Amino acid sequence: MESKKWTNVEHYWQANGKSNSHKDFNVNGIPHCILVDTHGKIVWIGHPASRNLEEDINNLLAGKVLDVKAEDDDEEADDGSSH
């Protein structure tokens, strides 16, 4: 990260009324994070407060697989229904 000078967080917001990118990427709120593994695969998407991102990033850099589940799984578990 430091050798590539990726030490500052960059925030982007696109809301010109012409784009549907928030729908394409299933963004339901701000902030919204995407974790990508060392192979370029998206391994988690969601609100950063729901994860320990520092630990997740260190684990991904070490080649570990994250223990993740879809956010919808929580809703299904709560009401016992299936979709």
PDB file with one MODEL, atoms N, CA, C and O in Angstrom:
MODEL        1
ATOM      1  N   MET A   1       0.816  -1.182   0.000  1.00  0.00           N
ATOM      2  CA  MET A   1       0.000   0.000   0.000  1.00  0.00           C
ATOM      3  C   MET A   1       0.869   1.260   0.000  1.00  0.00           C
ATOM      4  O   MET A   1       0.645   2.182  -0.784  1.00  0.00           O
ATOM      5  N   GLU A   2       1.853   1.282   0.881  1.00  0.00           N
ATOM      6  CA  GLU A   2       2.689   2.473   0.971  1.00  0.00           C
ATOM      7  C   GLU A   2       3.566   2.643  -0.257  1.00  0.00           C
ATOM      8  O   GLU A   2       3.754   3.764  -0.730  1.00  0.00           O
ATOM      9  N   SER A   3       4.115   1.529  -0.789  1.00  0.00           N
ATOM     10  CA  SER A   3       4.988   1.655  -1.964  1.00  0.00           C
ATOM     11  C   SER A   3       4.225   2.156  -3.188  1.00  0.00           C
ATOM     12  O   SER A   3       4.814   2.764  -4.081  1.00  0.00           O
ATOM     13  N   LYS A   4       2.923   1.902  -3.232  1.00  0.00           N
ATOM     14  CA  LYS A   4       2.095   2.385  -4.339  1.00  0.00           C
ATOM     15  C   LYS A   4       1.433   3.714  -4.011  1.00  0.00           C
ATOM     16  O   LYS A   4       0.660   4.255  -4.801  1.00  0.00           O
ATOM     17  N   LYS A   5       1.759   4.236  -2.806  1.00  0.00           N
ATOM     18  CA  LYS A   5       1.209   5.514  -2.335  1.00  0.00           C
ATOM     19  C   LYS A   5      -0.322   5.472  -2.258  1.00  0.00           C
ATOM     20  O   LYS A   5      -0.999   6.448  -2.579  1.00  0.00           O
ATOM     21  N   TRP A   6      -0.853   4.317  -1.824  1.00  0.00           N
ATOM     22  CA  TRP A   6      -2.298   4.142  -1.627  1.00  0.00           C
ATOM     23  C   TRP A   6      -2.627   4.335  -0.154  1.00  0.00           C
ATOM     24  O   TRP A   6      -3.290   3.495   0.454  1.00  0.00           O
ATOM     25  N   THR A   7      -2.170   5.429   0.414  1.00  0.00           N
ATOM     26  CA  THR A   7      -2.329   5.649   1.854  1.00  0.00           C
ATOM     27  C   THR A   7      -3.497   6.559   2.199  1.00  0.00           C
ATOM     28  O   THR A   7      -3.812   6.725   3.377  1.00  0.00           O
ATOM     29  N   ASN A   8      -4.140   7.147   1.215  1.00  0.00           N
ATOM     30  CA  ASN A   8      -5.288   8.022   1.462  1.00  0.00           C
ATOM     31  C   ASN A   8      -6.554   7.365   0.928  1.00  0.00           C
ATOM     32  O   ASN A   8      -6.562   6.795  -0.163  1.00  0.00           O
ATOM     33  N   VAL A   9      -7.599   7.451   1.695  1.00  0.00           N
ATOM     34  CA  VAL A   9      -8.888   6.923   1.257  1.00  0.00           C
ATOM     35  C   VAL A   9      -9.499   7.917   0.287  1.00  0.00           C
ATOM     36  O   VAL A   9      -9.517   9.120   0.549  1.00  0.00           O
ATOM     37  N   GLU A  10     -10.003   7.412  -0.838  1.00  0.00           N
ATOM     38  CA  GLU A  10     -10.658   8.270  -1.808  1.00  0.00           C
ATOM     39  C   GLU A  10     -12.145   7.942  -1.808  1.00  0.00           C
ATOM     40  O   GLU A  10     -12.536   6.776  -1.844  1.00  0.00           O
ATOM     41  N   HIS A  11     -12.953   8.967  -1.767  1.00  0.00           N
ATOM     42  CA  HIS A  11     -14.397   8.801  -1.769  1.00  0.00           C
ATOM     43  C   HIS A  11     -14.953   9.350  -3.074  1.00  0.00           C
ATOM     44  O   HIS A  11     -14.557  10.427  -3.520  1.00  0.00           O
ATOM     45  N   TYR A  12     -15.863   8.615  -3.678  1.00  0.00           N
ATOM     46  CA  TYR A  12     -16.492   9.052  -4.914  1.00  0.00           C
ATOM     47  C   TYR A  12     -18.001   8.969  -4.756  1.00  0.00           C
ATOM     48  O   TYR A  12     -18.515   8.032  -4.145  1.00  0.00           O
ATOM     49  N   TRP A  13     -18.694   9.926  -5.295  1.00  0.00           N
ATOM     50  CA  TRP A  13     -20.139   9.898  -5.298  1.00  0.00           C
ATOM     51  C   TRP A  13     -20.600  10.376  -6.659  1.00  0.00           C
ATOM     52  O   TRP A  13     -20.162  11.419  -7.145  1.00  0.00           O
ATOM     53  N   GLN A  14     -21.468   9.623  -7.259  1.00  0.00           N
ATOM     54  CA  GLN A  14     -21.988   9.951  -8.575  1.00  0.00           C
ATOM     55  C   GLN A  14     -23.495  10.032  -8.445  1.00  0.00           C
ATOM     56  O   GLN A  14     -24.151   9.023  -8.188  1.00  0.00           O
ATOM     57  N   ALA A  15     -24.045  11.209  -8.618  1.00  0.00           N
ATOM     58  CA  ALA A  15     -25.491  11.366  -8.500  1.00  0.00           C
ATOM     59  C   ALA A  15     -25.961  12.459  -9.442  1.00  0.00           C
ATOM     60  O   ALA A  15     -26.439  13.506  -9.003  1.00  0.00           O
ATOM     61  N   ASN A  16     -25.826  12.217 -10.722  1.00  0.00           N
ATOM     62  CA  ASN A  16     -26.229  13.235 -11.688  1.00  0.00           C
ATOM     63  C   ASN A  16     -27.616  12.965 -12.258  1.00  0.00           C
ATOM     64  O   ASN A  16     -28.064  13.689 -13.147  1.00  0.00           O
ATOM     65  N   GLY A  17     -28.307  11.937 -11.764  1.00  0.00           N
ATOM     66  CA  GLY A  17     -29.637  11.632 -12.241  1.00  0.00           C
ATOM     67  C   GLY A  17     -29.673  10.838 -13.533  1.00  0.00           C
ATOM     68  O   GLY A  17     -30.752  10.456 -13.989  1.00  0.00           O
ATOM     69  N   LYS A  18     -28.519  10.580 -14.134  1.00  0.00           N
ATOM     70  CA  LYS A  18     -28.469   9.874 -15.415  1.00  0.00           C
ATOM     71  C   LYS A  18     -27.908   8.466 -15.285  1.00  0.00           C
ATOM     72  O   LYS A  18     -28.043   7.661 -16.206  1.00  0.00           O
ATOM     73  N   SER A  19     -27.295   8.162 -14.178  1.00  0.00           N
ATOM     74  CA  SER A  19     -26.621   6.873 -14.009  1.00  0.00           C
ATOM     75  C   SER A  19     -27.409   5.964 -13.079  1.00  0.00           C
ATOM     76  O   SER A  19     -28.057   6.424 -12.138  1.00  0.00           O
ATOM     77  N   ASN A  20     -27.344   4.685 -13.353  1.00  0.00           N
ATOM     78  CA  ASN A  20     -27.944   3.675 -12.487  1.00  0.00           C
ATOM     79  C   ASN A  20     -26.869   2.823 -11.816  1.00  0.00           C
ATOM     80  O   ASN A  20     -27.131   1.689 -11.416  1.00  0.00           O
ATOM     81  N   SER A  21     -25.663   3.369 -11.694  1.00  0.00           N
ATOM     82  CA  SER A  21     -24.555   2.578 -11.143  1.00  0.00           C
ATOM     83  C   SER A  21     -24.842   2.089  -9.735  1.00  0.00           C
ATOM     84  O   SER A  21     -24.391   1.004  -9.366  1.00  0.00           O
ATOM     85  N   HIS A  22     -25.578   2.852  -8.936  1.00  0.00           N
ATOM     86  CA  HIS A  22     -25.907   2.402  -7.583  1.00  0.00           C
ATOM     87  C   HIS A  22     -26.740   1.123  -7.635  1.00  0.00           C
ATOM     88  O   HIS A  22     -26.613   0.271  -6.755  1.00  0.00           O
ATOM     89  N   LYS A  23     -27.577   0.978  -8.638  1.00  0.00           N
ATOM     90  CA  LYS A  23     -28.360  -0.245  -8.801  1.00  0.00           C
ATOM     91  C   LYS A  23     -27.475  -1.378  -9.317  1.00  0.00           C
ATOM     92  O   LYS A  23     -27.595  -2.518  -8.868  1.00  0.00           O
ATOM     93  N   ASP A  24     -26.586  -1.061 -10.262  1.00  0.00           N
ATOM     94  CA  ASP A  24     -25.692  -2.065 -10.829  1.00  0.00           C
ATOM     95  C   ASP A  24     -24.802  -2.703  -9.771  1.00  0.00           C
ATOM     96  O   ASP A  24     -24.489  -3.891  -9.847  1.00  0.00           O
ATOM     97  N   PHE A  25     -24.393  -1.905  -8.780  1.00  0.00           N
ATOM     98  CA  PHE A  25     -23.496  -2.389  -7.737  1.00  0.00           C
ATOM     99  C   PHE A  25     -24.211  -2.668  -6.421  1.00  0.00           C
ATOM    100  O   PHE A  25     -23.565  -2.920  -5.404  1.00  0.00           O
ATOM    101  N   ASN A  26     -25.543  -2.625  -6.437  1.00  0.00           N
ATOM    102  CA  ASN A  26     -26.364  -2.942  -5.275  1.00  0.00           C
ATOM    103  C   ASN A  26     -26.012  -2.079  -4.060  1.00  0.00           C
ATOM    104  O   ASN A  26     -25.925  -2.574  -2.936  1.00  0.00           O
ATOM    105  N   VAL A  27     -25.813  -0.787  -4.306  1.00  0.00           N
ATOM    106  CA  VAL A  27     -25.504   0.151  -3.232  1.00  0.00           C
ATOM    107  C   VAL A  27     -26.810   0.627  -2.614  1.00  0.00           C
ATOM    108  O   VAL A  27     -27.643   1.235  -3.285  1.00  0.00           O
ATOM    109  N   ASN A  28     -26.977   0.345  -1.329  1.00  0.00           N
ATOM    110  CA  ASN A  28     -28.188   0.737  -0.635  1.00  0.00           C
ATOM    111  C   ASN A  28     -27.958   1.868   0.353  1.00  0.00           C
ATOM    112  O   ASN A  28     -28.918   2.373   0.935  1.00  0.00           O
ATOM    113  N   GLY A  29     -26.725   2.273   0.556  1.00  0.00           N
ATOM    114  CA  GLY A  29     -26.445   3.341   1.496  1.00  0.00           C
ATOM    115  C   GLY A  29     -24.997   3.755   1.453  1.00  0.00           C
ATOM    116  O   GLY A  29     -24.168   3.123   0.799  1.00  0.00           O
ATOM    117  N   ILE A  30     -24.711   4.807   2.148  1.00  0.00           N
ATOM    118  CA  ILE A  30     -23.364   5.347   2.229  1.00  0.00           C
ATOM    119  C   ILE A  30     -22.959   5.300   3.696  1.00  0.00           C
ATOM    120  O   ILE A  30     -23.778   5.689   4.528  1.00  0.00           O
ATOM    121  N   PRO A  31     -21.787   4.863   4.076  1.00  0.00           N
ATOM    122  CA  PRO A  31     -20.714   4.377   3.214  1.00  0.00           C
ATOM    123  C   PRO A  31     -20.980   2.956   2.711  1.00  0.00           C
ATOM    124  O   PRO A  31     -21.780   2.213   3.279  1.00  0.00           O
ATOM    125  N   HIS A  32     -20.301   2.612   1.655  1.00  0.00           N
ATOM    126  CA  HIS A  32     -20.452   1.309   1.009  1.00  0.00           C
ATOM    127  C   HIS A  32     -19.059   0.841   0.626  1.00  0.00           C
ATOM    128  O   HIS A  32     -18.328   1.562  -0.053  1.00  0.00           O
ATOM    129  N   CYS A  33     -18.684  -0.348   1.050  1.00  0.00           N
ATOM    130  CA  CYS A  33     -17.336  -0.855   0.799  1.00  0.00           C
ATOM    131  C   CYS A  33     -17.377  -2.141  -0.002  1.00  0.00           C
ATOM    132  O   CYS A  33     -18.340  -2.906   0.060  1.00  0.00           O
ATOM    133  N   ILE A  34     -16.321  -2.359  -0.746  1.00  0.00           N
ATOM    134  CA  ILE A  34     -16.134  -3.593  -1.503  1.00  0.00           C
ATOM    135  C   ILE A  34     -14.736  -4.097  -1.181  1.00  0.00           C
ATOM    136  O   ILE A  34     -13.759  -3.364  -1.341  1.00  0.00           O
ATOM    137  N   LEU A  35     -14.631  -5.344  -0.730  1.00  0.00           N
ATOM    138  CA  LEU A  35     -13.322  -5.954  -0.488  1.00  0.00           C
ATOM    139  C   LEU A  35     -13.005  -6.884  -1.648  1.00  0.00           C
ATOM    140  O   LEU A  35     -13.834  -7.694  -2.062  1.00  0.00           O
ATOM    141  N   VAL A  36     -11.799  -6.752  -2.158  1.00  0.00           N
ATOM    142  CA  VAL A  36     -11.337  -7.544  -3.289  1.00  0.00           C
ATOM    143  C   VAL A  36     -10.121  -8.331  -2.834  1.00  0.00           C
ATOM    144  O   VAL A  36      -9.219  -7.776  -2.206  1.00  0.00           O
ATOM    145  N   ASP A  37     -10.091  -9.642  -3.153  1.00  0.00           N
ATOM    146  CA  ASP A  37      -8.947 -10.457  -2.732  1.00  0.00           C
ATOM    147  C   ASP A  37      -7.758 -10.234  -3.655  1.00  0.00           C
ATOM    148  O   ASP A  37      -7.846  -9.453  -4.603  1.00  0.00           O
ATOM    149  N   THR A  38      -6.663 -10.902  -3.391  1.00  0.00           N
ATOM    150  CA  THR A  38      -5.427 -10.700  -4.150  1.00  0.00           C
ATOM    151  C   THR A  38      -5.510 -11.245  -5.571  1.00  0.00           C
ATOM    152  O   THR A  38      -4.596 -11.039  -6.370  1.00  0.00           O
ATOM    153  N   HIS A  39      -6.601 -11.940  -5.887  1.00  0.00           N
ATOM    154  CA  HIS A  39      -6.812 -12.461  -7.251  1.00  0.00           C
ATOM    155  C   HIS A  39      -7.792 -11.592  -8.036  1.00  0.00           C
ATOM    156  O   HIS A  39      -8.118 -11.900  -9.182  1.00  0.00           O
ATOM    157  N   GLY A  40      -8.263 -10.503  -7.417  1.00  0.00           N
ATOM    158  CA  GLY A  40      -9.189  -9.594  -8.070  1.00  0.00           C
ATOM    159  C   GLY A  40     -10.646  -9.982  -7.938  1.00  0.00           C
ATOM    160  O   GLY A  40     -11.501  -9.396  -8.601  1.00  0.00           O
ATOM    161  N   LYS A  41     -10.950 -10.964  -7.091  1.00  0.00           N
ATOM    162  CA  LYS A  41     -12.321 -11.407  -6.884  1.00  0.00           C
ATOM    163  C   LYS A  41     -12.963 -10.594  -5.760  1.00  0.00           C
ATOM    164  O   LYS A  41     -12.365 -10.410  -4.700  1.00  0.00           O
ATOM    165  N   ILE A  42     -14.178 -10.110  -5.995  1.00  0.00           N
ATOM    166  CA  ILE A  42     -14.925  -9.421  -4.952  1.00  0.00           C
ATOM    167  C   ILE A  42     -15.355 -10.458  -3.930  1.00  0.00           C
ATOM    168  O   ILE A  42     -16.032 -11.428  -4.270  1.00  0.00           O
ATOM    169  N   VAL A  43     -14.960 -10.255  -2.672  1.00  0.00           N
ATOM    170  CA  VAL A  43     -15.260 -11.240  -1.632  1.00  0.00           C
ATOM    171  C   VAL A  43     -16.259 -10.737  -0.600  1.00  0.00           C
ATOM    172  O   VAL A  43     -16.798 -11.524   0.178  1.00  0.00           O
ATOM    173  N   TRP A  44     -16.510  -9.431  -0.588  1.00  0.00           N
ATOM    174  CA  TRP A  44     -17.489  -8.897   0.350  1.00  0.00           C
ATOM    175  C   TRP A  44     -17.916  -7.511  -0.105  1.00  0.00           C
ATOM    176  O   TRP A  44     -17.110  -6.727  -0.606  1.00  0.00           O
ATOM    177  N   ILE A  45     -19.218  -7.220   0.080  1.00  0.00           N
ATOM    178  CA  ILE A  45     -19.778  -5.903  -0.226  1.00  0.00           C
ATOM    179  C   ILE A  45     -20.711  -5.534   0.916  1.00  0.00           C
ATOM    180  O   ILE A  45     -21.524  -6.355   1.341  1.00  0.00           O
ATOM    181  N   GLY A  46     -20.604  -4.313   1.414  1.00  0.00           N
ATOM    182  CA  GLY A  46     -21.537  -3.899   2.453  1.00  0.00           C
ATOM    183  C   GLY A  46     -21.094  -2.668   3.201  1.00  0.00           C
ATOM    184  O   GLY A  46     -20.212  -1.930   2.763  1.00  0.00           O
ATOM    185  N   HIS A  47     -21.728  -2.460   4.348  1.00  0.00           N
ATOM    186  CA  HIS A  47     -21.421  -1.317   5.202  1.00  0.00           C
ATOM    187  C   HIS A  47     -20.178  -1.638   6.030  1.00  0.00           C
ATOM    188  O   HIS A  47     -20.102  -2.717   6.617  1.00  0.00           O
ATOM    189  N   PRO A  48     -19.211  -0.737   6.091  1.00  0.00           N
ATOM    190  CA  PRO A  48     -17.953  -1.028   6.783  1.00  0.00           C
ATOM    191  C   PRO A  48     -18.085  -1.253   8.281  1.00  0.00           C
ATOM    192  O   PRO A  48     -17.199  -1.860   8.883  1.00  0.00           O
ATOM    193  N   ALA A  49     -19.157  -0.785   8.901  1.00  0.00           N
ATOM    194  CA  ALA A  49     -19.316  -0.983  10.343  1.00  0.00           C
ATOM    195  C   ALA A  49     -19.614  -2.435  10.688  1.00  0.00           C
ATOM    196  O   ALA A  49     -19.489  -2.836  11.845  1.00  0.00           O
ATOM    197  N   SER A  50     -20.007  -3.224   9.694  1.00  0.00           N
ATOM    198  CA  SER A  50     -20.367  -4.612   9.967  1.00  0.00           C
ATOM    199  C   SER A  50     -19.174  -5.559   9.935  1.00  0.00           C
ATOM    200  O   SER A  50     -19.338  -6.756  10.174  1.00  0.00           O
ATOM    201  N   ARG A  51     -17.976  -5.053   9.646  1.00  0.00           N
ATOM    202  CA  ARG A  51     -16.783  -5.898   9.553  1.00  0.00           C
ATOM    203  C   ARG A  51     -15.600  -5.210  10.220  1.00  0.00           C
ATOM    204  O   ARG A  51     -15.601  -3.993  10.404  1.00  0.00           O
ATOM    205  N   ASN A  52     -14.605  -5.988  10.577  1.00  0.00           N
ATOM    206  CA  ASN A  52     -13.324  -5.440  11.013  1.00  0.00           C
ATOM    207  C   ASN A  52     -12.471  -5.377   9.744  1.00  0.00           C
ATOM    208  O   ASN A  52     -11.770  -6.334   9.414  1.00  0.00           O
ATOM    209  N   LEU A  53     -12.533  -4.251   9.036  1.00  0.00           N
ATOM    210  CA  LEU A  53     -11.895  -4.145   7.731  1.00  0.00           C
ATOM    211  C   LEU A  53     -10.384  -4.289   7.800  1.00  0.00           C
ATOM    212  O   LEU A  53      -9.778  -4.874   6.902  1.00  0.00           O
ATOM    213  N   GLU A  54      -9.770  -3.766   8.848  1.00  0.00           N
ATOM    214  CA  GLU A  54      -8.312  -3.893   8.971  1.00  0.00           C
ATOM    215  C   GLU A  54      -7.918  -5.366   9.058  1.00  0.00           C
ATOM    216  O   GLU A  54      -6.977  -5.804   8.395  1.00  0.00           O
ATOM    217  N   GLU A  55      -8.637  -6.121   9.872  1.00  0.00           N
ATOM    218  CA  GLU A  55      -8.362  -7.556   9.988  1.00  0.00           C
ATOM    219  C   GLU A  55      -8.648  -8.273   8.665  1.00  0.00           C
ATOM    220  O   GLU A  55      -7.872  -9.127   8.235  1.00  0.00           O
ATOM    221  N   ASP A  56      -9.763  -7.923   8.027  1.00  0.00           N
ATOM    222  CA  ASP A  56     -10.106  -8.541   6.745  1.00  0.00           C
ATOM    223  C   ASP A  56      -9.027  -8.290   5.693  1.00  0.00           C
ATOM    224  O   ASP A  56      -8.631  -9.207   4.974  1.00  0.00           O
ATOM    225  N   ILE A  57      -8.558  -7.057   5.606  1.00  0.00           N
ATOM    226  CA  ILE A  57      -7.529  -6.720   4.614  1.00  0.00           C
ATOM    227  C   ILE A  57      -6.242  -7.482   4.910  1.00  0.00           C
ATOM    228  O   ILE A  57      -5.624  -8.028   3.996  1.00  0.00           O
ATOM    229  N   ASN A  58      -5.833  -7.525   6.167  1.00  0.00           N
ATOM    230  CA  ASN A  58      -4.629  -8.280   6.528  1.00  0.00           C
ATOM    231  C   ASN A  58      -4.788  -9.756   6.198  1.00  0.00           C
ATOM    232  O   ASN A  58      -3.849 -10.381   5.705  1.00  0.00           O
ATOM    233  N   ASN A  59      -5.963 -10.323   6.463  1.00  0.00           N
ATOM    234  CA  ASN A  59      -6.205 -11.728   6.136  1.00  0.00           C
ATOM    235  C   ASN A  59      -6.169 -11.971   4.631  1.00  0.00           C
ATOM    236  O   ASN A  59      -5.606 -12.965   4.172  1.00  0.00           O
ATOM    237  N   LEU A  60      -6.768 -11.066   3.866  1.00  0.00           N
ATOM    238  CA  LEU A  60      -6.741 -11.211   2.410  1.00  0.00           C
ATOM    239  C   LEU A  60      -5.312 -11.129   1.881  1.00  0.00           C
ATOM    240  O   LEU A  60      -4.927 -11.905   1.006  1.00  0.00           O
ATOM    241  N   LEU A  61      -4.529 -10.197   2.406  1.00  0.00           N
ATOM    242  CA  LEU A  61      -3.136 -10.068   1.967  1.00  0.00           C
ATOM    243  C   LEU A  61      -2.316 -11.300   2.332  1.00  0.00           C
ATOM    244  O   LEU A  61      -1.337 -11.622   1.660  1.00  0.00           O
ATOM    245  N   ALA A  62      -2.719 -11.991   3.401  1.00  0.00           N
ATOM    246  CA  ALA A  62      -2.032 -13.221   3.815  1.00  0.00           C
ATOM    247  C   ALA A  62      -2.535 -14.437   3.041  1.00  0.00           C
ATOM    248  O   ALA A  62      -2.075 -15.556   3.270  1.00  0.00           O
ATOM    249  N   GLY A  63      -3.485 -14.217   2.119  1.00  0.00           N
ATOM    250  CA  GLY A  63      -3.995 -15.319   1.314  1.00  0.00           C
ATOM    251  C   GLY A  63      -5.110 -16.108   1.966  1.00  0.00           C
ATOM    252  O   GLY A  63      -5.489 -17.171   1.474  1.00  0.00           O
ATOM    253  N   LYS A  64      -5.640 -15.601   3.068  1.00  0.00           N
ATOM    254  CA  LYS A  64      -6.723 -16.309   3.759  1.00  0.00           C
ATOM    255  C   LYS A  64      -8.064 -16.011   3.092  1.00  0.00           C
ATOM    256  O   LYS A  64      -8.228 -15.010   2.395  1.00  0.00           O
ATOM    257  N   VAL A  65      -9.014 -16.911   3.329  1.00  0.00           N
ATOM    258  CA  VAL A  65     -10.374 -16.732   2.829  1.00  0.00           C
ATOM    259  C   VAL A  65     -11.209 -16.113   3.948  1.00  0.00           C
ATOM    260  O   VAL A  65     -11.151 -16.559   5.094  1.00  0.00           O
ATOM    261  N   LEU A  66     -11.980 -15.090   3.611  1.00  0.00           N
ATOM    262  CA  LEU A  66     -12.808 -14.439   4.618  1.00  0.00           C
ATOM    263  C   LEU A  66     -14.028 -15.280   4.943  1.00  0.00           C
ATOM    264  O   LEU A  66     -14.580 -15.964   4.080  1.00  0.00           O
ATOM    265  N   ASP A  67     -14.437 -15.218   6.194  1.00  0.00           N
ATOM    266  CA  ASP A  67     -15.674 -15.856   6.627  1.00  0.00           C
ATOM    267  C   ASP A  67     -16.781 -14.830   6.422  1.00  0.00           C
ATOM    268  O   ASP A  67     -16.978 -13.946   7.256  1.00  0.00           O
ATOM    269  N   VAL A  68     -17.500 -14.950   5.310  1.00  0.00           N
ATOM    270  CA  VAL A  68     -18.554 -13.994   4.987  1.00  0.00           C
ATOM    271  C   VAL A  68     -19.830 -14.739   4.641  1.00  0.00           C
ATOM    272  O   VAL A  68     -19.807 -15.897   4.223  1.00  0.00           O
ATOM    273  N   LYS A  69     -20.934 -14.048   4.826  1.00  0.00           N
ATOM    274  CA  LYS A  69     -22.215 -14.574   4.366  1.00  0.00           C
ATOM    275  C   LYS A  69     -22.997 -13.411   3.808  1.00  0.00           C
ATOM    276  O   LYS A  69     -22.742 -12.259   4.158  1.00  0.00           O
ATOM    277  N   ALA A  70     -23.940 -13.699   2.949  1.00  0.00           N
ATOM    278  CA  ALA A  70     -24.753 -12.650   2.347  1.00  0.00           C
ATOM    279  C   ALA A  70     -25.534 -11.918   3.423  1.00  0.00           C
ATOM    280  O   ALA A  70     -25.993 -12.531   4.386  1.00  0.00           O
ATOM    281  N   GLU A  71     -25.686 -10.616   3.264  1.00  0.00           N
ATOM    282  CA  GLU A  71     -26.442  -9.830   4.236  1.00  0.00           C
ATOM    283  C   GLU A  71     -27.874 -10.320   4.329  1.00  0.00           C
ATOM    284  O   GLU A  71     -28.483 -10.219   5.394  1.00  0.00           O
ATOM    285  N   ASP A  72     -28.431 -10.848   3.247  1.00  0.00           N
ATOM    286  CA  ASP A  72     -29.801 -11.360   3.263  1.00  0.00           C
ATOM    287  C   ASP A  72     -29.935 -12.582   4.153  1.00  0.00           C
ATOM    288  O   ASP A  72     -31.035 -12.877   4.621  1.00  0.00           O
ATOM    289  N   ASP A  73     -28.845 -13.305   4.402  1.00  0.00           N
ATOM    290  CA  ASP A  73     -28.911 -14.493   5.250  1.00  0.00           C
ATOM    291  C   ASP A  73     -29.404 -14.148   6.645  1.00  0.00           C
ATOM    292  O   ASP A  73     -30.130 -14.933   7.255  1.00  0.00           O
ATOM    293  N   ASP A  74     -29.019 -12.984   7.161  1.00  0.00           N
ATOM    294  CA  ASP A  74     -29.455 -12.564   8.489  1.00  0.00           C
ATOM    295  C   ASP A  74     -30.969 -12.403   8.546  1.00  0.00           C
ATOM    296  O   ASP A  74     -31.608 -12.822   9.511  1.00  0.00           O
ATOM    297  N   GLU A  75     -31.540 -11.794   7.510  1.00  0.00           N
ATOM    298  CA  GLU A  75     -32.978 -11.587   7.483  1.00  0.00           C
ATOM    299  C   GLU A  75     -33.717 -12.917   7.441  1.00  0.00           C
ATOM    300  O   GLU A  75     -34.722 -13.097   8.128  1.00  0.00           O
ATOM    301  N   GLU A  76     -33.215 -13.857   6.626  1.00  0.00           N
ATOM    302  CA  GLU A  76     -33.859 -15.150   6.522  1.00  0.00           C
ATOM    303  C   GLU A  76     -33.795 -15.898   7.843  1.00  0.00           C
ATOM    304  O   GLU A  76     -34.757 -16.558   8.237  1.00  0.00           O
ATOM    305  N   ALA A  77     -32.671 -15.796   8.522  1.00  0.00           N
ATOM    306  CA  ALA A  77     -32.517 -16.501   9.788  1.00  0.00           C
ATOM    307  C   ALA A  77     -33.456 -15.931  10.848  1.00  0.00           C
ATOM    308  O   ALA A  77     -33.937 -16.662  11.714  1.00  0.00           O
ATOM    309  N   ASP A  78     -33.719 -14.618  10.778  1.00  0.00           N
ATOM    310  CA  ASP A  78     -34.549 -13.984  11.779  1.00  0.00           C
ATOM    311  C   ASP A  78     -36.018 -14.384  11.684  1.00  0.00           C
ATOM    312  O   ASP A  78     -36.665 -14.625  12.702  1.00  0.00           O
ATOM    313  N   ASP A  79     -36.546 -14.454  10.455  1.00  0.00           N
ATOM    314  CA  ASP A  79     -37.986 -14.717  10.340  1.00  0.00           C
ATOM    315  C   ASP A  79     -38.304 -16.157   9.954  1.00  0.00           C
ATOM    316  O   ASP A  79     -39.474 -16.536   9.893  1.00  0.00           O
ATOM    317  N   GLY A  80     -37.272 -16.967   9.693  1.00  0.00           N
ATOM    318  CA  GLY A  80     -37.487 -18.379   9.382  1.00  0.00           C
ATOM    319  C   GLY A  80     -38.000 -18.641   7.989  1.00  0.00           C
ATOM    320  O   GLY A  80     -38.196 -19.796   7.611  1.00  0.00           O
ATOM    321  N   SER A  81     -38.222 -17.596   7.213  1.00  0.00           N
ATOM    322  CA  SER A  81     -38.726 -17.815   5.852  1.00  0.00           C
ATOM    323  C   SER A  81     -37.570 -18.010   4.892  1.00  0.00           C
ATOM    324  O   SER A  81     -36.422 -17.690   5.202  1.00  0.00           O
ATOM    325  N   SER A  82     -37.886 -18.534   3.734  1.00  0.00           N
ATOM    326  CA  SER A  82     -36.873 -18.668   2.690  1.00  0.00           C
ATOM    327  C   SER A  82     -37.361 -17.930   1.463  1.00  0.00           C
ATOM    328  O   SER A  82     -38.563 -17.797   1.231  1.00  0.00           O
ATOM    329  N   HIS A  83     -36.399 -17.450   0.677  1.00  0.00           N
ATOM    330  CA  HIS A  83     -36.740 -16.677  -0.518  1.00  0.00           C
ATOM    331  C   HIS A  83     -36.429 -17.457  -1.753  1.00  0.00           C
ATOM    332  O   HIS A  83     -36.649 -16.970  -2.862  1.00  0.00           O
TER     333      HIS A  83
ENDMDL
END
